[in-house]
Amino acid sequence: QKEVEQNSGPLSVPEGAIASLNCTYSDRVSQSFFWYRQYSGKSPELIMSIYSNGDKEDGRFTAQLNKASQYVSLLIRDSQPSDSATYLCAVTSGYNKLIFGAGTRLAVHP
Amino acid sequence: KAGVTQTPRYLIKTRGQQVTLSCSPISGHRSVSWYQQTPGQGLQFLFEYFSETQRNKGNFPGRFSGRQFSNSRSEMNVSTLELGDSALYLCASTAIGDTEAFFGQGTRLTVV
């Protein structure tokens, strides 16, 4: 079993819709959870961090964490074509060590 | 405020050679981590340095090494390059007391 699992996609949504990205992790002691966005040929860009159970909203993005179920999700509201990218889920393991999922490719079509 | 700077951006090396990559963290950040990204294995942790000390190491062979200088700049070295070392090498920096990691542009290494 992989430590961080994501559906590889592609997840295709129409412009203006809500995109829902999911991630599960295996290490129960993980304390910090992140979503990164990576455009093709570019480096990962941090878009959300979440540390406690519940929801955290930032603009069009909402991260959700459920530690009991070992589940993290990212909702993107009013999806735009510019949101088309690979979204990487990451969890901490030790000193500033991030374990990444394989990423979910999101395609937003006009 | 400048971001994480990695040099060089692109490198082509021959099998058996060695390579050194450089990373300058965000000003004030003292933790530097290195990652390898390949299409097959995704993003994998190499090692992390804080105040010139390696605190964490990933599951890579000893050919991969690194160091950090007193100004928090870091270098990683790969010796005896193999074709499978072709990858995007990413450096990330983290502020003291924080866990958010910010990535540089990466160094694209091609081994031929």
Interface residues (C-beta under 8 A of the other chain):
Chain A: Q31 S32 F34 Y36 K42 S43 P44 E45 L46 S49 Y51 L88 A90 T92 G94 Y95 N96 K97 L98 I99 F100 G101 A102 G103
Chain B: S31 S33 Y35 G42 L43 Q44 F45 E48 F50 R55 N56 G58 L88 L90 A92 T94 T99 E100 A101 F102 F103 G104 Q105 G106
